[in-house]
Amino acid sequence: MSAQQATPRDQFLEGIALSLPVLVGVAPFGALFGMLAVEHNFSVGEAMFMSAFIYAGASQLVGIELFGSHVAPWLIVLSIFAVNFRLVLYSAAVGRYLARWPIGKQIIGYFFLVDQLFAESERRTSSGVPLHFAWYMGMALTVYVTWLISTYLGAVFGQFIPDPHVFGIDFLLTIYFFCIVLTLRTRHNWFPIAASSALGAILGYKTIGSPWHVTVGAFVGVFVGAFLPPVAAKDEAAEHDHTGERNP
């Protein structure tokens, strides 16, 4: 059955199925946040509140580091914005598909638009498959619920892990974003944009420091992408065919 012929229930279940491999990275990341939040004197309830309503893992990690220090509130807000600036780019890319939904569904869709949803939505639309709300929510809710559960488990049981560095848990965030970038490697102009963005982030880290290097890298990638030649029609069709071969 094609995606166009599938019922909302089928689309929802397909979204759940596609989210299952992603949970391998989401669950440890959520547990890491819960564990670090409690270490920084957050209660389990406060950690759960952040995961439920902020729902942005990288910025949550930045937040717990800054909340306990003597940093001006406006600097905390700007730091979190710097880390989450990529979500502005995600919204611009996926927004043209979400715009076909009713406004209420768009609001819900943008709330759940995290890295995993962006990557899967891009792959899906690149293969010519419409972005249905039922499919989107099947994946979104599975990732969201897993994030909340893993945050709780990390906050409650994280104290039994004496040193997360021994297990490499502190490196999960780096691996997580690296995998997200690699999932898009078949896209047109991927390498020059990814390479220039990485170089910009490194230079930003060495000059102005964290977390601003994230925003610097994003701006450099956008700037380079704006001046690269657009994909030709025949190349775009071939790219879609190639992507379609890798998706159900």
Secondary structure as a PSIPRED ss2 file (coil, helix, strand):
# PSIPRED VFORMAT (PSIPRED V4.0)

   1 M C   1.000  0.000  0.000
   2 S C   1.000  0.000  0.000
   3 A C   1.000  0.000  0.000
   4 Q C   1.000  0.000  0.000
   5 Q C   1.000  0.000  0.000
   6 A C   1.000  0.000  0.000
   7 T C   1.000  0.000  0.000
   8 P H   0.000  1.000  0.000
   9 R H   0.000  1.000  0.000
  10 D H   0.000  1.000  0.000
  11 Q H   0.000  1.000  0.000
  12 F H   0.000  1.000  0.000
  13 L H   0.000  1.000  0.000
  14 E H   0.000  1.000  0.000
  15 G H   0.000  1.000  0.000
  16 I H   0.000  1.000  0.000
  17 A H   0.000  1.000  0.000
  18 L H   0.000  1.000  0.000
  19 S H   0.000  1.000  0.000
  20 L C   1.000  0.000  0.000
  21 P C   1.000  0.000  0.000
  22 V C   1.000  0.000  0.000
  23 L H   0.000  1.000  0.000
  24 V H   0.000  1.000  0.000
  25 G H   0.000  1.000  0.000
  26 V H   0.000  1.000  0.000
  27 A H   0.000  1.000  0.000
  28 P H   0.000  1.000  0.000
  29 F H   0.000  1.000  0.000
  30 G H   0.000  1.000  0.000
  31 A H   0.000  1.000  0.000
  32 L H   0.000  1.000  0.000
  33 F H   0.000  1.000  0.000
  34 G H   0.000  1.000  0.000
  35 M H   0.000  1.000  0.000
  36 L H   0.000  1.000  0.000
  37 A H   0.000  1.000  0.000
  38 V H   0.000  1.000  0.000
  39 E H   0.000  1.000  0.000
  40 H C   1.000  0.000  0.000
  41 N C   1.000  0.000  0.000
  42 F C   1.000  0.000  0.000
  43 S C   1.000  0.000  0.000
  44 V H   0.000  1.000  0.000
  45 G H   0.000  1.000  0.000
  46 E H   0.000  1.000  0.000
  47 A H   0.000  1.000  0.000
  48 M H   0.000  1.000  0.000
  49 F H   0.000  1.000  0.000
  50 M H   0.000  1.000  0.000
  51 S H   0.000  1.000  0.000
  52 A H   0.000  1.000  0.000
  53 F H   0.000  1.000  0.000
  54 I C   1.000  0.000  0.000
  55 Y C   1.000  0.000  0.000
  56 A C   1.000  0.000  0.000
  57 G H   0.000  1.000  0.000
  58 A H   0.000  1.000  0.000
  59 S H   0.000  1.000  0.000
  60 Q H   0.000  1.000  0.000
  61 L H   0.000  1.000  0.000
  62 V H   0.000  1.000  0.000
  63 G H   0.000  1.000  0.000
  64 I H   0.000  1.000  0.000
  65 E H   0.000  1.000  0.000
  66 L H   0.000  1.000  0.000
  67 F H   0.000  1.000  0.000
  68 G C   1.000  0.000  0.000
  69 S C   1.000  0.000  0.000
  70 H C   1.000  0.000  0.000
  71 V C   1.000  0.000  0.000
  72 A C   1.000  0.000  0.000
  73 P H   0.000  1.000  0.000
  74 W H   0.000  1.000  0.000
  75 L H   0.000  1.000  0.000
  76 I H   0.000  1.000  0.000
  77 V H   0.000  1.000  0.000
  78 L H   0.000  1.000  0.000
  79 S H   0.000  1.000  0.000
  80 I H   0.000  1.000  0.000
  81 F H   0.000  1.000  0.000
  82 A H   0.000  1.000  0.000
  83 V H   0.000  1.000  0.000
  84 N H   0.000  1.000  0.000
  85 F H   0.000  1.000  0.000
  86 R H   0.000  1.000  0.000
  87 L H   0.000  1.000  0.000
  88 V H   0.000  1.000  0.000
  89 L H   0.000  1.000  0.000
  90 Y H   0.000  1.000  0.000
  91 S H   0.000  1.000  0.000
  92 A H   0.000  1.000  0.000
  93 A H   0.000  1.000  0.000
  94 V H   0.000  1.000  0.000
  95 G H   0.000  1.000  0.000
  96 R H   0.000  1.000  0.000
  97 Y H   0.000  1.000  0.000
  98 L H   0.000  1.000  0.000
  99 A C   1.000  0.000  0.000
 100 R C   1.000  0.000  0.000
 101 W C   1.000  0.000  0.000
 102 P C   1.000  0.000  0.000
 103 I H   0.000  1.000  0.000
 104 G H   0.000  1.000  0.000
 105 K H   0.000  1.000  0.000
 106 Q H   0.000  1.000  0.000
 107 I H   0.000  1.000  0.000
 108 I H   0.000  1.000  0.000
 109 G H   0.000  1.000  0.000
 110 Y H   0.000  1.000  0.000
 111 F H   0.000  1.000  0.000
 112 F C   1.000  0.000  0.000
 113 L C   1.000  0.000  0.000
 114 V C   1.000  0.000  0.000
 115 D H   0.000  1.000  0.000
 116 Q H   0.000  1.000  0.000
 117 L H   0.000  1.000  0.000
 118 F H   0.000  1.000  0.000
 119 A H   0.000  1.000  0.000
 120 E H   0.000  1.000  0.000
 121 S H   0.000  1.000  0.000
 122 E H   0.000  1.000  0.000
 123 R H   0.000  1.000  0.000
 124 R H   0.000  1.000  0.000
 125 T H   0.000  1.000  0.000
 126 S H   0.000  1.000  0.000
 127 S C   1.000  0.000  0.000
 128 G C   1.000  0.000  0.000
 129 V C   1.000  0.000  0.000
 130 P C   1.000  0.000  0.000
 131 L C   1.000  0.000  0.000
 132 H C   1.000  0.000  0.000
 133 F H   0.000  1.000  0.000
 134 A H   0.000  1.000  0.000
 135 W H   0.000  1.000  0.000
 136 Y H   0.000  1.000  0.000
 137 M H   0.000  1.000  0.000
 138 G H   0.000  1.000  0.000
 139 M H   0.000  1.000  0.000
 140 A H   0.000  1.000  0.000
 141 L H   0.000  1.000  0.000
 142 T H   0.000  1.000  0.000
 143 V H   0.000  1.000  0.000
 144 Y H   0.000  1.000  0.000
 145 V H   0.000  1.000  0.000
 146 T H   0.000  1.000  0.000
 147 W H   0.000  1.000  0.000
 148 L H   0.000  1.000  0.000
 149 I H   0.000  1.000  0.000
 150 S H   0.000  1.000  0.000
 151 T H   0.000  1.000  0.000
 152 Y H   0.000  1.000  0.000
 153 L H   0.000  1.000  0.000
 154 G H   0.000  1.000  0.000
 155 A H   0.000  1.000  0.000
 156 V H   0.000  1.000  0.000
 157 F H   0.000  1.000  0.000
 158 G H   0.000  1.000  0.000
 159 Q H   0.000  1.000  0.000
 160 F H   0.000  1.000  0.000
 161 I C   1.000  0.000  0.000
 162 P C   1.000  0.000  0.000
 163 D C   1.000  0.000  0.000
 164 P C   1.000  0.000  0.000
 165 H C   1.000  0.000  0.000
 166 V C   1.000  0.000  0.000
 167 F C   1.000  0.000  0.000
 168 G C   1.000  0.000  0.000
 169 I H   0.000  1.000  0.000
 170 D H   0.000  1.000  0.000
 171 F H   0.000  1.000  0.000
 172 L H   0.000  1.000  0.000
 173 L H   0.000  1.000  0.000
 174 T H   0.000  1.000  0.000
 175 I H   0.000  1.000  0.000
 176 Y H   0.000  1.000  0.000
 177 F H   0.000  1.000  0.000
 178 F H   0.000  1.000  0.000
 179 C H   0.000  1.000  0.000
 180 I H   0.000  1.000  0.000
 181 V H   0.000  1.000  0.000
 182 L H   0.000  1.000  0.000
 183 T C   1.000  0.000  0.000
 184 L C   1.000  0.000  0.000
 185 R C   1.000  0.000  0.000
 186 T C   1.000  0.000  0.000
 187 R C   1.000  0.000  0.000
 188 H C   1.000  0.000  0.000
 189 N C   1.000  0.000  0.000
 190 W H   0.000  1.000  0.000
 191 F H   0.000  1.000  0.000
 192 P H   0.000  1.000  0.000
 193 I H   0.000  1.000  0.000
 194 A H   0.000  1.000  0.000
 195 A H   0.000  1.000  0.000
 196 S H   0.000  1.000  0.000
 197 S H   0.000  1.000  0.000
 198 A H   0.000  1.000  0.000
 199 L H   0.000  1.000  0.000
 200 G H   0.000  1.000  0.000
 201 A H   0.000  1.000  0.000
 202 I H   0.000  1.000  0.000
 203 L H   0.000  1.000  0.000
 204 G H   0.000  1.000  0.000
 205 Y H   0.000  1.000  0.000
 206 K H   0.000  1.000  0.000
 207 T H   0.000  1.000  0.000
 208 I C   1.000  0.000  0.000
 209 G C   1.000  0.000  0.000
 210 S C   1.000  0.000  0.000
 211 P C   1.000  0.000  0.000
 212 W H   0.000  1.000  0.000
 213 H H   0.000  1.000  0.000
 214 V H   0.000  1.000  0.000
 215 T H   0.000  1.000  0.000
 216 V H   0.000  1.000  0.000
 217 G H   0.000  1.000  0.000
 218 A H   0.000  1.000  0.000
 219 F H   0.000  1.000  0.000
 220 V H   0.000  1.000  0.000
 221 G H   0.000  1.000  0.000
 222 V H   0.000  1.000  0.000
 223 F H   0.000  1.000  0.000
 224 V H   0.000  1.000  0.000
 225 G H   0.000  1.000  0.000
 226 A H   0.000  1.000  0.000
 227 F H   0.000  1.000  0.000
 228 L C   1.000  0.000  0.000
 229 P C   1.000  0.000  0.000
 230 P C   1.000  0.000  0.000
 231 V C   1.000  0.000  0.000
 232 A C   1.000  0.000  0.000
 233 A H   0.000  1.000  0.000
 234 K H   0.000  1.000  0.000
 235 D H   0.000  1.000  0.000
 236 E H   0.000  1.000  0.000
 237 A H   0.000  1.000  0.000
 238 A H   0.000  1.000  0.000
 239 E H   0.000  1.000  0.000
 240 H H   0.000  1.000  0.000
 241 D H   0.000  1.000  0.000
 242 H H   0.000  1.000  0.000
 243 T H   0.000  1.000  0.000
 244 G H   0.000  1.000  0.000
 245 E H   0.000  1.000  0.000
 246 R C   1.000  0.000  0.000
 247 N C   1.000  0.000  0.000
 248 P C   1.000  0.000  0.000
